[in-house]
Amino acid sequence: MSPRILVAEDDHGVRTTLGFILEDAGYEVIFAEDGEQALEAAQGQGPDLILLDNLMPKLDGKEVFSRLRADPETRAIPVMVLSGMDQESHDEWEGAQFIGKPFSFDDLIARIEHLLADA
């Protein structure tokens, strides 16, 4: 069974592109367009890794991350934050990995493989 990745990204073009890249690399992809959908998908579909946009409607990435870490069912899921902004305090994102936008698809896949191997 292929690892399942939740892509939580509000930009349709970025979400679609990530879906193609990840599926081509052999991953099963789940999509969320906002923070509320991201939480529901994380809790209901058990992804192996989450690609989390920092700036999303309804709940931003930081709030989603905080709620994921507070829930025993989602606490251990590796999270990679996709952000065009500078990385914020490590205290607020403890355990998250960051990848800045724009990013190389090869780098993204390599980092995903590394995170999944460590999980």
C-alpha positions as CSV (number, residue, x, y, z in Angstrom):
1,M,0.0,0.0,0.0
2,S,1.4,3.4,-1.0
3,P,2.0,6.0,1.7
4,R,-0.9,8.5,2.0
5,I,-0.1,12.2,1.9
6,L,-2.5,15.0,2.9
7,V,-2.0,18.1,0.8
8,A,-3.5,21.0,2.7
9,E,-3.2,24.0,0.3
10,D,-5.8,26.6,-0.6
11,D,-4.2,27.6,-4.0
12,H,-5.8,25.3,-6.6
13,G,-2.9,25.4,-9.0
14,V,-0.3,24.5,-6.3
15,R,-2.6,21.8,-4.9
16,T,-3.1,20.3,-8.4
17,T,0.6,20.4,-9.2
18,L,1.5,18.8,-5.9
19,G,-1.0,16.1,-6.5
20,F,0.5,15.3,-9.9
21,I,4.0,15.3,-8.6
22,L,3.2,13.1,-5.6
23,E,1.0,10.6,-7.5
24,D,3.8,10.3,-10.1
25,A,6.2,9.5,-7.2
26,G,3.9,6.7,-6.1
27,Y,2.0,8.3,-3.2
28,E,-1.7,8.3,-2.6
29,V,-2.9,11.9,-2.2
30,I,-5.7,13.4,-0.1
31,F,-6.6,17.1,-0.6
32,A,-7.8,19.8,1.7
33,E,-8.6,23.4,0.6
34,D,-8.7,25.0,4.0
35,G,-7.7,24.4,7.6
36,E,-11.0,22.8,8.7
37,Q,-10.9,20.3,5.8
38,A,-7.2,19.6,6.7
39,L,-8.1,18.7,10.3
40,E,-11.1,16.5,9.2
41,A,-8.9,14.7,6.7
42,A,-6.1,14.2,9.1
43,Q,-8.4,12.8,11.8
44,G,-10.6,10.7,9.4
45,Q,-8.2,9.4,6.7
46,G,-5.0,8.7,8.6
47,P,-2.4,10.2,6.3
48,D,1.2,9.1,6.7
49,L,2.5,12.7,6.2
50,I,0.9,16.2,5.9
51,L,2.0,19.0,3.6
52,L,0.5,22.0,5.3
53,D,0.2,25.4,3.8
54,N,0.8,28.2,6.4
55,L,-1.7,30.7,5.1
56,M,-5.2,29.1,4.5
57,P,-8.8,30.1,5.0
58,K,-10.9,29.2,8.1
59,L,-7.9,27.9,10.1
60,D,-4.3,28.9,9.3
61,G,-1.5,26.4,9.3
62,K,-0.3,27.2,12.8
63,E,-3.7,26.6,14.2
64,V,-4.1,23.3,12.3
65,F,-0.6,22.2,13.5
66,S,-1.4,23.1,17.1
67,R,-4.7,21.0,16.9
68,L,-2.9,18.1,15.2
69,R,-0.3,18.0,18.0
70,A,-3.0,18.2,20.7
71,D,-4.9,15.2,19.4
72,P,-3.4,11.8,20.4
73,E,-4.6,10.3,17.0
74,T,-2.7,12.9,14.9
75,R,0.1,13.9,17.2
76,A,2.7,11.6,15.5
77,I,2.0,12.4,11.9
78,P,5.0,14.1,10.3
79,V,4.2,17.6,9.1
80,M,6.0,19.6,6.4
81,V,5.0,23.3,6.3
82,L,4.8,24.9,2.9
83,S,5.5,28.6,3.4
84,G,6.5,31.6,1.3
85,M,7.2,33.5,4.6
86,D,10.1,33.3,6.9
87,Q,10.0,30.4,9.4
88,E,8.5,31.5,12.7
89,S,9.5,30.5,16.2
90,H,10.5,26.9,16.5
91,D,8.5,26.8,19.8
92,E,5.2,27.2,17.9
93,W,6.1,24.6,15.3
94,E,7.9,22.0,17.4
95,G,8.7,19.0,15.3
96,A,7.5,20.4,12.0
97,Q,9.8,20.6,8.9
98,F,9.7,23.7,6.7
99,I,10.1,24.0,2.9
100,G,10.0,27.4,1.4
101,K,7.9,28.4,-1.7
102,P,9.0,28.1,-4.4
103,F,10.6,24.8,-3.9
104,S,12.2,22.1,-6.1
105,F,10.0,19.1,-6.7
106,D,13.1,16.8,-6.5
107,D,13.9,18.4,-3.1
108,L,10.3,18.0,-1.9
109,I,10.2,14.3,-2.8
110,A,13.6,13.6,-1.2
111,R,12.5,15.4,2.0
112,I,9.2,13.5,2.0
113,E,11.0,10.2,1.6
114,H,13.4,11.1,4.5
115,L,10.5,12.0,6.8
116,L,8.6,8.9,6.0
117,A,11.6,6.7,6.6
118,D,12.1,8.3,10.0
119,A,8.5,8.0,11.0
